Amino acid sequence: MWGVHVGPRGTGLARLTIGVMARRFLLPSLVLVLAAVGCFAAAAPASETAPADRALDRALQGLVARSDGPPGAMAVIQRGGHREIHAAGVANPRTGRPMRVRKHMRIASVSKAFSGAAALRLVHEHLLSLRDTIGEVLPSMPRAWRRVTLRELLNHTSGLPDYTESNDLRKALSEHPANPPDPSQLLDFVAKKPLRFTPGSRYMYLNSDNIAVAYMVEAVTGASYEDALAAKVFRPLGMDRTLMPEGVLLPSPFIHGYGTDERGRLEDQSQTVAWGGWAWASGGIVSTPGNLNRFVRAYVGGRLFGGGARHAQFRFIDGAESDPPGPGHNAGGLALFRYRTRCGTLFGHTGSIPGYSQLIAANRSGRRSVVFSINRQAPDSLIPALRRAEVHAVCAALAPG
C-alpha cells in the first residue's frame, strides 16, 4: 500500500445503457444532450431496470455518500454484447464533471495483470517457461534469489524482499516524487536482502514480484517492458488509451484522484507522483474504464494465450488475496485472482494507489465483466463497504439477460 487518504463526496447518480456496437455512433450525441442538463439519464425506464442493476446503483450512491468515501464511483458492467455504465458522484469536485468511461485514471496494481498477460503470452509462444528461474533469465540478479521461478513470481510465492518496504526508497520517493529512478534500478533497493522464505512454501503479495517479471519479459524479447506490453497486449486488443507515462502528468481527459492533506482538506493527488517510474510494472499503468473492460474480457477469456499457460493460470491458492481484497472469497492464481460471491465467480485483479482504487473481473469465458473504479485510495474503514459494492457489481454482471 502506498498511503491512505480521505476526500469529500459527490452525490450525482448516472447510468447509461448502450449496446457495444452502437456506442461509437450514439455516445457523442448522448454526451452533448446529457451534459446540457448536467447529468446522465437512464436509457431505459426505471421499471425495466434489473433488480441487480438497481442494487448496484444504490451501492455506488452509498459509497460516495460516506464520510470516508470517494468523490466518484463507476462500474462498467458488460453482459455479452450489452454494456452498461453505472456512475455516482463526480470525477472532479471543483468542476462537477461526472465519471466517464473514456477518461484516463491510474490503475494501480491492476498493472500486475498486464505483466502477467505479457509473461504468459511469452510462455504460450515458448519464449519463456514457468519453470525458468531468475538465475537463468536474469543472471545479474542477487545470487540468493536465483532459484525463484517465473511461476512463483506470478503467484506471489517467491519470497523476494519487497522493494516498496525499503526505507531508502521511501525517503527518495518523499523527497523526489516526480523524479523516480530508472525502472532497472528498482530492485537495487533490496538487492542485499535475503529471501523472506523458501520459494514456493507460502503466499505473500509482493510488489517486487512483478518488477522481476517485467525484467524477464525484457530479457527474452530484447525490448523495453513498455514496448513489449504494446506489442503483446495493447495493440492486439486495440487498447489505444492505455500507457505507462514517464512523468507525473496524466493524458487528458482524466478522472481526478483525491486524498486529503494534514488538515483534512480535499487534495488532488492525480499528478503529484511519477508512478510509472516508482511503481512501474507493479502499479504504474494508466488506462480508462473502457480499455480495462476490453482487457479483462480478453485476459480472462483466453484471447491472449491458451493451452498450458492458461491451464496453469487457473490453478489457485485458496485464501490468497489481492491487495486490497476483492469481492467475496479470494484465491490467487498466476497474475489472476478468483472471486467467489453469492452470485457466482469472476476472475480478475484489484489495485490501490493514492487517488484511485480499482477492480477488474470477468467470468471464465470473458463474456460477463466488471470494471469498478473509485477516485480515491480506499482506507481500511471503507474496504468492507467497497467489497460489498463490488459484490453488487458482480451480481449485475452475472444477472440473467
N, C-alpha and C positions, 0 to 999 in steps of 0.2 A: 504494500500500500504506500502511496506517495503522500498522503495527507487527507485531512477531513475538513470540510467547510460547510457553512450554512448560508442560505440566501432566502429572500422573501418570496411570496407566492404571486402567481398569476392565477386567474380563475376562468378564463375563457375556455370553452369546450368546443371541439370540432370533430367532425368525421366526414371524409369524402369517400364515397363508394364509386368505383370506376373499374371497368374491365381493362385488363392489362393491354390488350391490343388497341383499345380505343383511347387510352390516356394521352398518347402522343399528340392526338389531334384535338381532344376536348379540353385538356388541362389548361392550356394558356388562356382560353376564353373564360373558363370557370374561375381561374385565379383573378382575372380582371373584374369580373362581376362580384365575386365574393369579397375582394379587397375593398370595394366601394362601400360595403356595409360593415367592414371591419372584422369579419369572422367567416369561417366556413359554415355551410349549412349541410345537413344530411341530404344525400341524393335520393333517398327513399323515405316514405312516410315512416314515422316512429313505430306505427303498428306493424310494419313489415320487418322491423329490425329484430334479428335473432336475440333471444334472451342472453346468450353468451356475449354478444356484442354490447348489449346494454350494461351488463355487469362489468365489462372491461371499461366502458366509458365512466361508470361510477368510480371504479378503482383509480383511473387516471385523475379524475377530479379530486378524489381523496388524497392522492399523493401531493398535488400542488397546493392543497389547502392546509397541509400540515406546517407547523412552525419550523420543522427541520426538513421540509420537503423541497423539491426543486422549483424554479420558476416555471419550467415547462416539462411536459412528458409526452412521448409519442410512441405509438405501437403500429407497425406496419404488419398487417395480417393478410396472408395470401392462402386461398383455398383453390388449388388447381389453377385455372386461368383468371380467377377473380381476386382482385386485391382491394383491401380497404385500408384507409389511413385514419387512425384514431388519434386525436391530439387534444391536450388540455394545457392551459397556461400559455406562456409566451417564450419565444426564442431570445427575446431581448426586452427586459422590463423597461428600459429607457425609451424605446420606440413603440413598444406594444406589438411588435411584429410577431406573428404566430410561428409555430414549428412547421417546417416544410420538408417534404421528402427529398428534395434536391439540394438542401443546404448541407454544407460540409460540417464535420464535427470530428473531434478526436475519439478514436475507437478504443483506446486503452489496450487492455490485454486481449481483446478480440484479435489484436495483431498476431497473437500466438497461433491462432488458427491458420493464418496466412503463412507463417513459417512452416507449419505442419503441411499445408497444401503444397508448398513448393518442394519440401523434402520428400513427401510421399509420392509426388509425381515423378521425382527423380528415381525413387525406388521402383516405381512402375516401369520406368524407362531403363532400368538396370544400370544406372549411373551411381546409385547408392544402394546399400543393403542395410536393413535394420540391425544386422549384426556388426556393421562397421563400427570401429572404435575411434575415440578421439586420438589415440596413439597412431592409428593407421592413416586417418584422414588429415589430422591436424598435429603433425609430429612436433611442432614448436610449442604446443601447449604444455603445461606442467606435467612432469613425469607421474605425479601422484594421481592424475586424472586419466591416464592413458587407457584404462580398461573400460571406461564408461562407453556404452554403445549408443547408437542413434535411437534405438527403441527406448532406452532408459531416459534419454533426454526428452523424447516426445511424450512419455507418460509420467514424467516428473518422479522417477525413481533413481536418478543419477547420483544424488548425494553431493553435487557440486556446492561449493560455498556461494552464497548469493551476493552478487556484486552490489545490489541495492542496499545491503546492510553495512557496507564499508563506511567507516567514519570519514575516510579521505574523500570518497565520492560525495557523501552528504555535504561535506564542507565545500567542495568545489561547486556543487550544484547550488548551494546557498549563495556563494559569492559571485558565481558567473552563470546564472540560469540561461542566458542567451548564447553562451559560448561553450558548448559541450566538447569533449574530446572526440577524436576520430573514433567511429564505432569499433575499429580494430583494436582499440586500447581499453575497451570497457572491462574485459575480464582481467586486465592487468591489476585492477584494484584488489583482486583476491588471488592473484597468481601464487602467492606464498602460503595460501591457506590449504590445509588438508581437506580431504573429503569429509563430509558430515556423517556419513555412514557408508557401509558397503553397498556398492551399486546393485540395484535390484532388490534390496532387502526391505525397503519401506517406501512409502509415498511422502513427498514433501513438495509443495508447489513453489517453484523457484524461478526467478526471472533469468538467472544465468543459463538455464537450460536452453532457452530459445535463442539466446545470443550464440551459444555454441552450435546450435542447429543452423543458424544463418551462416556461420563461418564454414560449416561443412558444405552448404549449398554453394558458397563462393568457391571453395576449393575444387569441387568437381565440375563446376560449369566454367570456371575461368572468368566469370563476370562478377560485377558487384552484386550484392544482395538485391539492391533496388532494381537493377536490370534483369536479374533472374526472376524476381516477382513479376515484373512487367511481361516477360516472355512466357512464363509458365502459368500465370494466374490472371493478371489484369487483362491483357489483350485477348486471350482465348475466351474470356467471359464478357468482353465488351465493357469492362469497368473503367470508363473514361473519367470518372470523378473520384478516383482513389489514388493516393500517392503517399510518399514519405517525405514531407517537407524538411529542408535543412535548417531553416531558421525558426523564429517564433511566430511568423505570420501565417494565418490560415487563408486559403483561397476564398474569394467572395463568390456567392453569399455563404455565410456560415451561421450555425447555431451558436450563440454565445454561451460559454460555460462559466458558472459562478461559484463563488465561495463567499466568505466574509473576512473582514480584516479583524485586527485585535480588538476593535470596539464593537464588533458585531454588525458593522455596516456592510451592505452589499458590495462585492468586489468582483469585477470582471477578470477572470483568470484565463480567458481564451488564448491570449497571445503574450504570455509572460515567460514561458519556458520553452526552449527548443527541444521538445520531447522526441522529435525524430532522431536526435543525437543521443540524448541521455537514456531514453527507453528503447529506441531503435527496434529491433525485431521482437522485443518483449512487450512493446506498447506504443510505438511511435507513428503508426499509420493514421492517416486522415481519410475519411470516406464520407458517404452520405447514407441515410437510411435506405434509399432506393438501391444503391450499389451493394450495400450489405445484404439486402434481401436477395439480390441476384446471386451473390457469392454463396450464401449459406445453402440455398437450394441446390446449387451445383456441387458444393463441397460435400455435403452430407449425402446428396443423391447419387454420387458416384460418377459425375461428368468429368472430373479432372483426372481420376485414376481408378483402377479396378483391380481385379484379381487378388493376389496375395496381400498387396498393400492395403486394400480396402478391408479385406478379411481381418488383418491384424489390427487395423484401426478400431474395429468394433469389439475388441476384447477389453473388458472393463475391470477396473479395480473398484470393488464396491465400497461406497463411502468416501471415495476420493472426491474432494470438492474443488470447483474452480474458485477464484477469488475476485469478487465476492461470490458466495454460494449462489447457484442458480435455483430455479423453482423446483419444489418437490424434493425427492430423494436423489442425491447426486452420486455418480460413479464416473471414474476417469479412464479414458482410452488414450489413443495417440493423437495429441493436439485436438481432442474432442471429449466432451462430457455428455453423459446420459442423464436426462432429467425425467424421472418418473413422477407423474402427478395423478391426481384423482380423475383427470380427464384423458389420460393417456401419456405416451412417452415421446419426447422430442430429443434431439441431439444437437449440441452446439457449444457455445463458449460465452463467458461473461468477461467484463472488463471494468476497471475503475481507475480514474486518474483525476487530478484536480480539475474540476469543471464538468466532468462527464462520468456517467455510469451506463453500461451497455449490456444487452443480451442479444445474441443471435441464436436461432434454433430452427430445426426442420425435422420432419419425420424422415424415416429411412429412404423413402422414395424421392424425397425432395419436393413433393407436391404440396405439402402443408408447411407453412413457415411463419416465423415471428421475428421481427426486429423491434426491440424495446429499448428506448433511449430516454434518459433524463439529463438535463443540463446542470448537473452538479455531481460531485463525488458523494456517494451515499455514506453518511456517518453510521456508526453501529446502531444508533437509535432508529434509523429509517429502514434498515435492511429487512426486518420482518415484514413490514408493510410493503416494501418493494417486491419481495418474493411472493407475497400474496397477490399483488397486482400482476406479476409475471405469470402466475398460475392462471389468472383470468385470461391473459393473452394466449396461453397455451390452449385453454378451453375454447376460445374463439377460433383459433386456427384449426382445431380438430372437430369443431361442431359440424353436424351434417349440413350439406349444401355446398 
